Amino acid sequence: MNTAIHSCVSKFVPLFLLAFIINSLLIRNVRCFQATTKVSFRRGSSVIASTSTHKTILQQSKFQEKKSAFPSPLSKYRAAYYPSTLFSTNSMDGHEEIDQPRRSTRTKAKSQVATNDGDANTASDAPLKTKKVIKKKVVKKKMTTSISGSDSVGDGDASDSSTASPRKKVVKKKIVKRKVKKSVSPDADSNAENGGDEASVTSNTSAKASPKTKRAAPKTAKSPAKKVKKTKVEPQRITEKDELTKLWNSADALKKDRSYTFKILSWNVAGIRALLRKHPNALPDLARKHDIDVICLQETKLQELHVEDPKLKLKGHVLEEEGYDSHWSCSTAKKGYSGTAVFIKRRNAQGDKDDETKSKKKQATLGAFLVNKNETDSNNSADPTSIGGVDVKNLIPNKVSCSMGKEEHDAEGRIITMDFPLFSLANLYVPNSGQKLERLSYRTEQWDNALLEFMQQKEKECANPVIWLGDLNVAHKAHDCWNDGAKHLAKQSGTTQEEKDSFQKQLDTDGGAYVDAFRHLHPDAKGHYTYWSQRAGNKAPNKGLRLDYFVCSKILFEDSEDKKVLVRDSYMVPEQEGSDHCPIVLELEIRK
């Protein structure tokens, strides 16, 4: 029995011991492999953040890490035959690093450098594996310092003093970097603190700092450019009104030259029913005060049934007592939209005998009381068929029409034309482009072109100069807008560049055949507008636009003896209330 047990023990005990040794070796190798892979991953991730110019250095460091992570086969056999060294505290540095809390590679390098400086002999007596780990860290630190331009990488057999020197270089390099940020030339301070051995570090930092100084120079050069961008170009603010000199005196012209001054008034009333309800005397007062021959209204906002409605008292009532005949054009495409109207002074071309006898009786009775009589009264009484030396027939239109000849433009009641013997008039309400500019293309590409063709054809058919007037919905020049240059004007109807260009195109036709009367007569006038926003209350501060015009044939401004009609003056009546627009007046001299 004892022999059997002894034989079993002698057989299995060596096997058991061998299995135990193999198991311990496998566990050690696995732990060492894990530790080295973790360290290599951490160091590899930090090194990858460096620039691409140091790829060769990274490849060398990775090769050394792999070399240290996988020891030679002889080291395994040495560990098997020397279990005391295998399980000693000196040889288990890698295991202790795994069991200890995770620390950064920089703190580990500090501890390794401190142990090497404190006891050089213990570092030399340590096993071969630990030496490789320490040297690898030293190489890593040297590599980070070499990024600034040093080509030397630490050898594997460096001494303790060499392992400590790279750490000092790193610290001193940081100091030099901070000085470079403060001042461009830090060489004197770094040499005074670090001595002659630090020459290579200062050269590296200066070499690295040089591109920063180059980058800093353009920043100082770009700083004024940024200031220029920040300084915004403010739009003009023209609210003060220049005084306009009266260019024509109708009374003097009648006395001296016996010529008649034909006056045309244009006004966007923004709804004639509201105007008559709030300001019933506005139109009669204008007619009497300025002695108007033709009154042209825009944006009446009427339907055809409103014109004949006896309750509204429009046709046959408005300016009937003042002696005007009315003509109306209403929108059929949209109810209560757009619309124009014209009031022409009624004249008797044939001369009624009853009117003549009545006027003679009145003059006889007045002559008994008045010794000196005005020449103007004698002009009216002497010959009712003429005023001064001008035939009354020239003041009566031959034809009045409410069509442009195209259905797509006539459905909104935007035009009334009057053909006089010496000239032709066209009362217009040009389409608005809309708040979102939805009708901009229609207005600039269709309406404006059709209007220009119509007026050219009218000028050829009648063989007379033409005048189109009214709310043209465009602020043409810089002086026609109080805040010209503001950014929002580019997307606002009436002030877009497309509308301005389209209006200029009309004026430039046939080498400038048509002229803006007010701007031609008053080229430098500022602060004279015809529209002010009521919502914003812009009329009191005179923040307005000039949207209403008289556009005349150029020949009406060319004075010569054979000319029968000439443009003499144009002005606004801004004090008139009743609309967000004000009336504008054109004075024509009609010669005998």
C-alpha positions as CSV (number, residue, x, y, z in Angstrom):
1,M,0.0,0.0,0.0
2,N,2.7,2.5,0.9
3,T,4.7,1.6,-2.1
4,A,1.6,2.2,-4.3
5,I,1.1,5.6,-2.7
6,H,4.8,6.4,-3.0
7,S,4.8,5.5,-6.7
8,C,1.7,7.7,-7.4
9,V,3.1,10.6,-5.5
10,S,6.4,10.3,-7.3
11,K,4.6,10.2,-10.7
12,F,2.0,13.0,-10.2
13,V,3.8,15.5,-8.0
14,P,6.3,16.5,-10.7
15,L,3.4,16.8,-13.2
16,F,1.5,19.0,-10.8
17,L,4.5,21.2,-10.2
18,L,5.1,21.5,-13.9
19,A,1.5,22.5,-14.6
20,F,1.6,25.0,-11.8
21,I,4.7,26.6,-13.2
22,I,3.3,26.7,-16.7
23,N,0.1,28.3,-15.5
24,S,1.9,31.0,-13.6
25,L,4.0,31.8,-16.7
26,L,1.0,32.1,-18.9
27,I,-0.7,34.4,-16.4
28,R,2.4,36.6,-16.2
29,N,2.7,36.8,-20.0
30,V,-0.9,37.7,-20.4
31,R,-0.7,40.5,-17.8
32,C,2.4,41.9,-19.2
33,F,0.9,41.9,-22.7
34,Q,-2.2,43.8,-21.4
35,A,-0.1,46.3,-19.6
36,T,2.1,47.0,-22.6
37,T,-0.8,47.3,-25.0
38,K,-2.6,49.8,-22.7
39,V,0.5,51.9,-22.3
40,S,1.2,51.7,-26.0
41,F,-2.4,52.7,-26.8
42,R,-2.2,55.8,-24.5
43,R,1.1,56.9,-25.8
44,G,0.2,56.2,-29.4
45,S,-3.0,58.3,-29.2
46,S,-1.0,61.2,-27.7
47,V,1.6,60.9,-30.4
48,I,-0.9,60.8,-33.2
49,A,-2.0,64.3,-32.3
50,S,1.4,65.6,-33.5
51,T,2.0,67.0,-37.0
52,S,2.5,64.9,-40.1
53,T,6.1,66.0,-40.5
54,H,7.2,63.6,-37.7
55,K,5.8,60.4,-39.1
56,T,9.2,58.8,-39.2
57,I,9.7,59.5,-35.5
58,L,6.3,58.0,-34.7
59,Q,7.2,54.8,-36.7
60,Q,10.4,54.5,-34.7
61,S,8.7,54.9,-31.4
62,K,6.0,52.3,-32.4
63,F,8.6,49.9,-33.4
64,Q,10.4,50.2,-30.1
65,E,7.0,49.8,-28.2
66,K,6.3,46.5,-30.1
67,K,9.8,45.4,-29.4
68,S,9.4,46.0,-25.7
69,A,5.9,44.5,-25.6
70,F,7.0,41.2,-27.0
71,P,10.2,40.0,-25.2
72,S,12.5,37.5,-26.7
73,P,11.9,33.7,-26.1
74,L,15.0,33.5,-23.9
75,S,13.4,35.8,-21.3
76,K,10.6,33.3,-20.8
77,Y,13.0,30.5,-20.1
78,R,15.0,32.7,-17.7
79,A,11.8,33.4,-15.8
80,A,11.0,29.7,-15.7
81,Y,14.3,28.7,-14.2
82,Y,14.4,31.8,-11.8
83,P,11.0,31.9,-10.1
84,S,12.4,34.1,-7.3
85,T,13.2,36.9,-9.8
86,L,9.9,36.3,-11.6
87,F,7.7,36.9,-8.5
88,S,10.0,39.5,-6.9
89,T,8.7,43.1,-6.4
90,N,11.3,44.5,-8.7
91,S,10.2,42.4,-11.6
92,M,6.5,43.0,-11.2
93,D,6.5,46.7,-12.0
94,G,4.2,46.1,-14.9
95,H,1.7,44.2,-12.7
96,E,1.7,46.9,-10.0
97,E,1.0,49.5,-12.7
98,I,-2.1,47.6,-13.7
99,D,-3.4,47.2,-10.1
100,Q,-2.7,50.9,-9.4
101,P,-5.3,53.5,-10.4
102,R,-4.9,54.8,-13.9
103,R,-2.5,57.7,-14.3
104,S,-1.3,59.8,-17.3
105,T,1.9,58.9,-19.0
106,R,3.4,62.3,-17.9
107,T,2.9,61.5,-14.2
108,K,4.4,58.1,-14.7
109,A,7.4,59.6,-16.4
110,K,7.8,62.0,-13.5
111,S,7.9,59.1,-11.0
112,Q,10.4,57.2,-13.2
113,V,12.7,60.2,-13.5
114,A,12.5,60.8,-9.7
115,T,13.5,57.2,-8.9
116,N,16.3,57.3,-11.4
117,D,17.7,60.6,-10.0
118,G,17.3,59.3,-6.4
119,D,19.1,56.0,-6.7
120,A,21.1,55.2,-9.8
121,N,22.3,51.9,-8.5
122,T,18.8,50.5,-8.0
123,A,17.9,51.5,-11.5
124,S,21.0,49.7,-12.9
125,D,20.2,46.5,-10.8
126,A,16.6,46.3,-12.1
127,P,15.8,43.6,-14.6
128,L,16.1,44.1,-18.3
129,K,12.4,44.5,-18.9
130,T,12.0,47.5,-16.5
131,K,15.0,49.2,-18.1
132,K,13.3,49.0,-21.4
133,V,10.1,50.5,-20.1
134,I,11.9,53.5,-18.5
135,K,14.0,54.1,-21.7
136,K,10.9,53.9,-23.8
137,K,9.3,56.7,-21.8
138,V,12.5,58.8,-22.0
139,V,12.5,58.3,-25.8
140,K,8.9,59.4,-25.9
141,K,9.6,62.6,-24.0
142,K,12.6,63.2,-26.3
143,M,10.4,62.8,-29.3
144,T,8.0,65.4,-28.1
145,T,10.9,67.8,-27.6
146,S,12.3,66.9,-31.0
147,I,9.1,68.1,-32.7
148,S,10.3,71.6,-32.4
149,G,13.2,70.8,-34.7
150,S,15.7,68.5,-32.9
151,D,16.8,65.5,-34.9
152,S,18.3,63.5,-32.0
153,V,16.4,60.6,-30.4
154,G,17.6,59.0,-27.2
155,D,19.5,55.8,-27.5
156,G,18.5,52.7,-25.6
157,D,21.6,52.5,-23.5
158,A,21.5,56.1,-22.1
159,S,22.7,56.8,-18.6
160,D,20.7,58.2,-15.7
161,S,21.9,61.7,-16.3
162,S,20.8,61.5,-19.9
163,T,17.3,60.3,-18.9
164,A,16.9,63.3,-16.6
165,S,18.0,65.9,-19.1
166,P,15.1,65.6,-21.5
167,R,12.7,66.4,-18.7
168,K,14.5,69.6,-17.9
169,K,14.5,70.6,-21.5
170,V,10.7,70.1,-21.7
171,V,10.2,72.4,-18.8
172,K,12.6,75.1,-20.0
173,K,11.0,74.8,-23.5
174,K,7.6,75.7,-22.0
175,I,9.1,78.7,-20.3
176,V,10.6,79.8,-23.6
177,K,7.3,79.4,-25.4
178,R,5.5,81.6,-23.0
179,K,8.2,84.2,-23.4
180,V,7.8,84.0,-27.2
181,K,4.1,84.7,-26.8
182,K,4.9,87.8,-24.8
183,S,7.8,89.0,-26.9
184,V,9.1,88.1,-30.3
185,S,12.8,87.9,-29.3
186,P,13.2,85.7,-26.1
187,D,16.8,84.6,-26.7
188,A,18.4,86.8,-24.2
189,D,16.2,85.8,-21.3
190,S,16.4,82.1,-22.1
191,N,20.2,82.1,-22.4
192,A,20.6,84.0,-19.2
193,E,18.4,81.5,-17.3
194,N,19.5,78.2,-19.0
195,G,23.2,78.7,-19.8
196,G,25.1,77.5,-22.8
197,D,23.7,74.0,-22.7
198,E,20.2,75.4,-23.5
199,A,21.4,76.9,-26.9
200,S,19.8,74.1,-28.9
201,V,16.4,74.5,-27.1
202,T,16.3,78.3,-27.7
203,S,17.2,77.7,-31.4
204,N,14.4,75.2,-31.7
205,T,11.9,77.5,-30.0
206,S,13.0,80.5,-32.1
207,A,12.6,78.4,-35.2
208,K,9.2,77.4,-34.1
209,A,8.2,80.9,-33.1
210,S,9.2,82.4,-36.4
211,P,6.1,81.2,-38.2
212,K,4.0,82.6,-35.4
213,T,5.6,86.0,-35.8
214,K,4.9,85.8,-39.6
215,R,1.3,85.0,-38.9
216,A,1.0,87.8,-36.4
217,A,2.1,90.4,-38.9
218,P,-0.9,89.9,-41.3
219,K,-3.3,90.2,-38.3
220,T,-2.1,93.7,-37.6
221,A,-2.4,94.5,-41.3
222,K,-6.0,93.1,-41.4
223,S,-7.2,95.0,-38.3
224,P,-7.9,98.3,-40.2
225,A,-9.7,96.3,-42.9
226,K,-12.1,94.9,-40.3
227,K,-12.7,98.3,-39.0
228,V,-13.6,99.4,-42.5
229,K,-16.2,96.6,-42.8
230,K,-17.7,97.5,-39.4
231,T,-18.2,101.2,-40.5
232,K,-21.5,101.1,-42.3
233,V,-22.2,103.5,-45.0
234,E,-25.2,105.4,-43.7
235,P,-28.0,106.4,-46.2
236,Q,-28.7,110.0,-47.0
237,R,-31.3,111.8,-44.9
238,I,-32.8,114.7,-46.8
239,T,-35.7,116.1,-44.9
240,E,-35.0,119.8,-45.3
241,K,-36.8,121.4,-48.3
242,D,-35.1,123.8,-50.7
243,E,-36.9,126.9,-51.7
244,L,-38.1,126.8,-55.3
245,T,-38.2,130.0,-57.3
246,K,-41.3,130.6,-59.4
247,L,-40.2,130.2,-63.0
248,W,-43.3,131.5,-64.7
249,N,-45.9,134.3,-64.2
250,S,-49.1,133.6,-66.1
251,A,-50.5,137.1,-65.5
252,D,-47.5,138.8,-67.0
253,A,-47.4,136.5,-69.9
254,L,-51.1,137.2,-70.7
255,K,-50.5,141.0,-70.6
256,K,-47.2,141.2,-72.5
257,D,-47.3,138.3,-74.9
258,R,-51.1,137.6,-74.8
259,S,-50.2,133.9,-74.3
260,Y,-52.3,131.6,-72.2
261,T,-51.0,129.5,-69.3
262,F,-52.5,126.0,-69.5
263,K,-52.4,124.4,-66.0
264,I,-52.6,120.7,-65.4
265,L,-53.0,119.1,-61.9
266,S,-52.3,115.5,-61.0
267,W,-53.3,113.9,-57.7
268,N,-53.5,110.4,-56.3
269,V,-56.5,110.7,-54.0
270,A,-56.3,107.1,-52.6
271,G,-60.1,106.7,-52.8
272,I,-62.3,109.6,-54.0
273,R,-65.2,108.7,-51.8
274,A,-63.1,109.0,-48.7
275,L,-61.7,112.3,-50.0
276,L,-65.2,113.8,-50.7
277,R,-66.4,112.6,-47.3
278,K,-63.5,114.0,-45.2
279,H,-62.5,116.9,-47.4
280,P,-65.4,117.9,-49.5
281,N,-63.9,121.3,-50.5
282,A,-60.5,120.0,-51.5
283,L,-61.0,119.7,-55.2
284,P,-63.1,123.0,-55.6
285,D,-60.5,124.9,-53.6
286,L,-57.6,123.6,-55.8
287,A,-59.5,124.4,-59.0
288,R,-60.1,128.0,-58.0
289,K,-56.9,128.7,-56.2
290,H,-54.6,127.5,-59.0
291,D,-56.9,128.2,-61.9
292,I,-56.6,124.6,-63.2
293,D,-57.6,123.6,-66.7
294,V,-57.3,119.8,-66.4
295,I,-57.5,117.9,-63.1
296,C,-56.2,114.3,-63.3
297,L,-57.0,111.9,-60.4
298,Q,-55.6,108.4,-59.8
299,E,-56.6,105.5,-57.5
300,T,-60.3,106.5,-57.3
301,K,-61.2,103.0,-56.2
302,L,-64.6,103.0,-57.9
303,Q,-66.8,100.6,-59.8
304,E,-68.8,101.6,-62.8
305,L,-72.1,101.4,-60.8
306,H,-70.6,103.9,-58.3
307,V,-70.1,106.6,-61.0
308,E,-73.8,106.7,-62.0
309,D,-75.1,106.2,-58.4
310,P,-77.1,109.4,-57.5
311,K,-76.5,108.8,-53.8
312,L,-72.8,109.1,-54.1
313,K,-73.1,112.3,-56.3
314,L,-70.1,111.8,-58.4
315,K,-70.7,112.2,-62.1
316,G,-72.5,115.5,-62.7
317,H,-71.9,116.7,-59.2
318,V,-68.1,116.8,-58.5
319,L,-66.7,120.1,-59.8
320,E,-69.9,120.7,-61.7
321,E,-70.5,124.2,-60.3
322,E,-66.8,125.1,-61.1
323,G,-67.5,124.3,-64.8
324,Y,-65.7,121.0,-65.4
325,D,-66.7,118.0,-67.5
326,S,-65.7,114.6,-66.0
327,H,-64.5,111.3,-67.5
328,W,-64.1,108.1,-65.5
329,S,-62.2,104.9,-66.0
330,C,-62.9,102.0,-63.5
331,S,-61.4,98.6,-62.9
332,T,-63.4,95.6,-64.2
333,A,-60.8,93.0,-63.2
334,K,-61.1,93.8,-59.4
335,K,-63.8,95.6,-57.6
336,G,-62.9,98.9,-55.8
337,Y,-59.3,98.8,-57.2
338,S,-57.2,101.3,-59.1
339,G,-59.3,103.7,-61.3
340,T,-58.6,107.1,-62.8
341,A,-60.7,110.2,-63.5
342,V,-60.3,113.4,-65.5
343,F,-62.0,116.8,-65.1
344,I,-61.6,119.2,-68.0
345,K,-62.7,122.9,-67.9
346,R,-65.8,123.5,-70.0
347,R,-65.4,126.0,-72.8
348,N,-67.6,127.4,-75.5
349,A,-65.7,127.4,-78.8
350,Q,-68.6,128.9,-80.9
351,G,-69.6,131.7,-78.5
352,D,-73.1,131.7,-77.2
353,K,-75.0,134.9,-77.9
354,D,-77.0,134.8,-74.7
355,D,-73.8,134.4,-72.7
356,E,-72.3,137.3,-74.6
357,T,-75.2,139.7,-74.0
358,K,-75.3,138.8,-70.3
359,S,-71.6,139.5,-70.0
360,K,-72.1,142.9,-71.7
361,K,-74.9,143.9,-69.4
362,K,-72.8,143.0,-66.4
363,Q,-69.9,145.0,-67.7
364,A,-72.1,148.0,-68.3
365,T,-73.4,148.0,-64.8
366,L,-70.0,147.6,-63.4
367,G,-68.6,150.3,-65.6
368,A,-70.8,152.8,-63.9
369,F,-69.1,152.1,-60.7
370,L,-65.6,151.3,-61.8
371,V,-63.6,153.8,-63.9
372,N,-60.5,151.7,-64.5
373,K,-61.2,148.2,-65.6
374,N,-58.7,145.2,-65.6
375,E,-57.5,144.0,-69.0
376,T,-58.3,140.4,-68.0
377,D,-61.9,141.2,-67.9
378,S,-61.8,142.9,-71.3
379,N,-60.2,139.8,-72.7
380,N,-63.0,137.5,-71.6
381,S,-65.7,139.9,-72.7
382,A,-64.3,141.1,-76.0
383,D,-64.1,137.7,-77.7
384,P,-65.4,134.5,-75.9
385,T,-63.8,132.3,-78.6
386,S,-60.2,133.4,-77.5
387,I,-58.3,134.0,-74.3
388,G,-55.7,136.7,-74.9
389,G,-54.5,135.8,-78.3
390,V,-55.1,132.1,-78.0
391,D,-58.0,130.4,-79.7
392,V,-60.3,128.5,-77.3
393,K,-60.4,125.6,-79.7
394,N,-56.8,124.8,-78.7
395,L,-58.0,124.3,-75.1
396,I,-60.7,121.8,-75.9
397,P,-59.8,118.1,-76.4
398,N,-60.7,116.5,-79.7
399,K,-60.9,113.0,-78.2
400,V,-61.0,111.4,-74.8
401,S,-60.2,107.6,-74.5
402,C,-59.9,105.1,-71.7
403,S,-57.9,102.5,-73.5
404,M,-54.3,101.7,-74.3
405,G,-55.4,99.2,-77.0
406,K,-54.5,96.1,-75.1
407,E,-57.0,94.2,-73.0
408,E,-54.5,92.9,-70.5
409,H,-53.7,96.5,-69.5
410,D,-57.1,98.1,-69.9
411,A,-59.0,95.9,-67.4
412,E,-57.8,97.8,-64.4
413,G,-58.8,101.3,-65.5
414,R,-55.3,102.8,-65.3
415,I,-55.3,105.2,-68.3
416,I,-57.3,108.1,-69.7
417,T,-55.9,109.9,-72.8
418,M,-56.9,113.4,-74.1
419,D,-55.9,114.6,-77.5
420,F,-55.8,118.4,-77.7
421,P,-55.1,120.2,-80.9
422,L,-51.5,121.1,-79.9
423,F,-50.6,118.2,-77.6
424,S,-51.8,114.9,-76.1
425,L,-52.2,114.1,-72.4
426,A,-52.3,110.7,-70.7
427,N,-53.5,110.3,-67.1
428,L,-51.8,107.2,-65.7
429,Y,-51.8,105.1,-62.6
430,V,-48.8,102.8,-63.1
431,P,-49.2,99.3,-61.4
432,N,-47.5,98.9,-58.0
433,S,-45.0,96.1,-57.8
434,G,-46.6,94.8,-54.6
435,Q,-45.2,94.4,-51.1
436,K,-43.5,91.2,-52.0
437,L,-42.6,92.4,-55.6
438,E,-45.0,89.8,-57.0
439,R,-45.9,92.2,-59.9
440,L,-42.4,93.6,-60.6
441,S,-41.9,91.6,-63.8
442,Y,-45.3,92.5,-65.1
443,R,-44.8,96.2,-64.4
444,T,-41.2,96.5,-65.8
445,E,-41.4,94.0,-68.7
446,Q,-45.0,94.3,-69.9
447,W,-46.7,97.5,-68.7
448,D,-43.8,99.9,-69.1
449,N,-42.9,98.6,-72.6
450,A,-46.6,98.7,-73.7
451,L,-46.9,102.3,-72.4
452,L,-43.8,103.5,-74.2
453,E,-45.1,101.9,-77.5
454,F,-48.5,103.5,-77.0
455,M,-47.1,107.0,-76.4
456,Q,-44.7,106.8,-79.4
457,Q,-47.6,105.7,-81.6
458,K,-49.8,108.5,-80.2
459,E,-47.0,111.1,-81.0
460,K,-46.8,109.9,-84.6
461,E,-50.5,109.7,-85.2
462,C,-51.3,113.1,-83.8
463,A,-48.1,114.7,-84.9
464,N,-48.0,116.5,-81.6
465,P,-45.8,116.3,-78.5
466,V,-47.1,114.0,-75.7
467,I,-47.3,114.3,-72.0
468,W,-47.9,111.4,-69.6
469,L,-48.5,112.1,-66.0
470,G,-49.7,110.7,-62.7
471,D,-48.6,108.3,-60.1
472,L,-45.8,106.4,-61.9
473,N,-44.7,104.5,-58.7
474,V,-41.0,105.0,-59.0
475,A,-38.4,107.1,-57.1
476,H,-36.1,107.7,-60.0
477,K,-33.1,109.7,-58.6
478,A,-31.3,109.9,-55.3
479,H,-32.9,113.3,-54.5
480,D,-36.3,111.6,-55.1
481,C,-36.0,109.6,-51.9
482,W,-35.3,111.0,-48.5
483,N,-33.1,108.0,-47.4
484,D,-31.6,106.8,-50.6
485,G,-29.0,104.1,-50.0
486,A,-30.9,102.3,-47.2
487,K,-30.7,98.5,-47.6
488,H,-34.4,97.8,-47.5
489,L,-35.1,100.0,-50.5
490,A,-33.7,97.4,-52.8
491,K,-36.7,95.2,-52.0
492,Q,-39.4,97.8,-51.7
493,S,-41.8,98.6,-54.5
494,G,-41.1,101.9,-56.2
495,T,-37.4,102.0,-55.2
496,T,-36.0,98.8,-56.8
497,Q,-33.3,99.1,-59.3
498,E,-35.4,97.3,-61.9
499,E,-38.1,100.0,-61.7
500,K,-35.5,102.8,-61.9
501,D,-33.8,101.2,-64.9
502,S,-37.2,100.7,-66.7
503,F,-38.1,104.4,-66.1
504,Q,-34.7,105.5,-67.4
505,K,-35.2,103.3,-70.4
506,Q,-38.3,105.2,-71.3
507,L,-36.6,108.6,-70.9
508,D,-33.6,107.5,-73.0
509,T,-35.7,106.3,-76.0
510,D,-34.6,107.8,-79.3
511,G,-31.6,109.5,-77.7
512,G,-33.5,111.0,-74.8
513,A,-36.8,111.9,-76.5
514,Y,-38.7,112.3,-73.1
515,V,-37.9,114.4,-70.1
516,D,-38.9,114.5,-66.4
517,A,-40.3,118.0,-66.2
518,F,-39.7,118.8,-62.6
519,R,-36.1,117.4,-62.5
520,H,-35.3,119.2,-65.7
521,L,-36.5,122.5,-64.4
522,H,-35.2,122.1,-60.9
523,P,-32.2,119.7,-61.2
524,D,-30.7,120.4,-57.7
525,A,-33.9,120.7,-55.7
526,K,-33.9,118.6,-52.5
527,G,-36.7,117.6,-50.1
528,H,-39.5,117.9,-52.6
529,Y,-41.6,114.8,-52.4
530,T,-45.1,113.7,-53.4
531,Y,-45.7,110.7,-51.1
532,W,-45.4,110.2,-47.4
533,S,-46.3,107.1,-45.4
534,Q,-49.3,107.8,-43.2
535,R,-48.8,104.7,-41.0
536,A,-45.3,105.9,-40.1
537,G,-46.4,109.6,-39.8
538,N,-43.6,110.7,-42.2
539,K,-45.2,113.8,-43.6
540,A,-44.4,116.0,-40.7
541,P,-40.7,115.2,-40.7
542,N,-40.8,115.2,-44.6
543,K,-39.6,111.7,-45.0
544,G,-41.1,111.0,-48.4
545,L,-40.7,109.9,-52.0
546,R,-41.3,111.6,-55.3
547,L,-43.5,109.1,-57.1
548,D,-45.7,111.5,-59.2
549,Y,-44.3,112.9,-62.5
550,F,-44.9,114.9,-65.7
551,V,-43.0,113.2,-68.5
552,C,-43.0,115.4,-71.6
553,S,-41.6,115.3,-75.1
554,K,-38.2,117.0,-75.3
555,I,-39.4,119.4,-77.9
556,L,-41.7,121.1,-75.3
557,F,-38.6,122.5,-73.7
558,E,-37.0,123.8,-76.9
559,D,-38.0,127.4,-77.3
560,S,-38.3,128.9,-80.8
561,E,-40.6,131.4,-82.5
562,D,-42.6,128.8,-84.3
563,K,-43.4,126.8,-81.2
564,K,-47.0,127.0,-80.0
565,V,-46.6,125.0,-76.7
566,L,-43.8,125.2,-74.1
567,V,-43.3,123.8,-70.6
568,R,-42.7,126.7,-68.2
569,D,-42.9,125.4,-64.7
570,S,-43.6,122.4,-62.5
571,Y,-44.2,122.3,-58.7
572,M,-45.9,120.5,-55.8
573,V,-48.7,121.5,-53.5
574,P,-47.6,119.7,-50.3
575,E,-49.9,121.6,-47.9
576,Q,-53.0,120.0,-49.5
577,E,-54.6,117.4,-47.2
578,G,-56.8,114.4,-48.0
579,S,-54.3,111.7,-49.2
580,D,-50.9,110.2,-48.7
581,H,-49.9,111.9,-52.0
582,C,-49.9,115.6,-52.7
583,P,-51.0,117.3,-55.9
584,I,-48.4,118.3,-58.6
585,V,-48.9,121.0,-61.2
586,L,-47.5,121.6,-64.7
587,E,-47.7,125.0,-66.4
588,L,-47.7,125.2,-70.2
589,E,-47.5,128.3,-72.3
590,I,-49.8,128.3,-75.3
591,R,-49.0,131.0,-77.7
592,K,-51.3,132.8,-80.1
